[in-house]
Amino acid sequence: MKEIYSFDAVKAENFTGTLLDTLNKMALAFMISIGHRSGLFDTMSHMDFATSLQIAGQANLNERYVREWLCALVTGAIVEYEAESKAYRLPAEHAAFLTRQAGADNIGVFMQYAAVMGEVEDEILKCFQEGGGVPYSKYHRFHEVMAEDSGQSVLSSLESHILPLVPGLTDKLNAGIKMLDVGCGSGRIINKLALLFPQSQFTGMDLSSEAIFNAKAETSQLGLQNVEFIIKDLSDFHDTAPVEQYDLITTFDAIHDQGKPLNVLKGIQRALKQDGIYLMQDISGTSNLEEDKNHPIGPFLYTVSSMHCMTVSLAQNGEGLGAMWGEAMTKEYLKRAGFSSIEKNKLTHDIQNNWYVVKK
Ligand SMILES: C[S@@+](CC[C@H](N)C(=O)[O-])C[C@H]1O[C@@H](n2cnc3c(N)ncnc32)[C@H](O)[C@@H]1O
């Protein structure tokens, strides 16, 4: 039976504050996304206090829209305002997290997920009522935003932090090895590795023809000869994976949203050479909600999971593990796939992911 307790007026008051704050931040997420996509933050980062006309002129955008956007950001305490001259400025301390120049610190990139998710709200609601999932094809900008996301969070630290997780790996890549990236998306990581290590051979596999098209376009643009991309549904990878072919296999944020994650992991185990390494990046949940309650981006990750990761898997009649399946479950799946050595690492700049170095 539900316990009867007295209504706490202070708690209620605080909660309305939380809700109003959420409403404002939801709105700002869209404005930040537009600031990123339109290049407005980049433009403003090179300007001192300026009028909306000057900012719109520099950015080559419509002044009326730019002015309304600036008002939202002034009320959101992102942009500073000088009333007398009606001038706006993006302070350097804010530009440090909102511009392309900020590299891996550009949080504006992630704000794009608000619109990516909003686009499928009707379909998600239908799933709440009827079950099932929303397929990748319903998300018009997912692969583009994902490529930008991993381009920023993985590419920027590939040589400095990620490759060093496996001692001697850079030397092996220099000497020449075979590497496979599973669920490679738009292939930016593989293309960068192929450029850095011309002696090695790289393969990327993914379900999405759109993502593989983008990956191949970049390969051609870079003039690379040592990389191939294959469109493949990996749900049966446990049966179809080549046997002991690769020295290094990677997955970047790509296991939990598979239709059949265990089959994919079994396929990776099968495709890996005896002394090969499987390097896996996945979301840093714990598998316990009581612990994840305090995750610094818990609401964001569970929301992205509900409105993307879990549902795209369910749309494949899959398991729908969800982005926050967590470390305990990840290790259990890796063991069930036949791996015996699993080492979890954290990168200090990366609050979102765990990095597992896995051996047969
Ligand atoms: C979150 S994205 C990560 C993409 C890429 N690794 C990156 O970091 O940019 C997950 C990828 O898994 C792919 N995927 C999902 N289900 C799949 C399946 N059944 N077979 C092959 N790839 C699949 C998606 O197309 C998507 O590109």
The ligand as a Gaussian input file, in Angstrom:
#p B3LYP/6-31G(d) Opt

LIG

0 1
 C       25.699000       4.759000     -32.681000
 S       26.146000       4.382000     -34.327000
 C       27.924000       4.412000     -34.249000
 C       28.566000       4.583000     -35.601000
 C       30.097000       4.731000     -35.614000
 N       30.755000       3.590000     -34.992000
 C       30.544000       6.022000     -34.983000
 O       31.076000       5.978000     -33.855000
 O       30.356000       7.071000     -35.592000
 C       25.777000       2.637000     -34.421000
 C       25.951000       2.049000     -35.804000
 O       25.543000       0.662000     -35.743000
 C       24.961000       0.357000     -36.985000
 N       24.078000      -0.824000     -36.854000
 C       22.946000      -0.932000     -36.130000
 N       22.388000      -2.133000     -36.310000
 C       23.181000      -2.825000     -37.185000
 C       23.134000      -4.124000     -37.765000
 N       22.146000      -4.959000     -37.504000
 N       24.141000      -4.486000     -38.601000
 C       25.162000      -3.618000     -38.870000
 N       25.258000      -2.382000     -38.346000
 C       24.269000      -1.977000     -37.516000
 C       24.196000       1.616000     -37.363000
 O       23.904000       1.699000     -38.750000
 C       25.123000       2.722000     -36.881000
 O       25.946000       3.208000     -37.899000

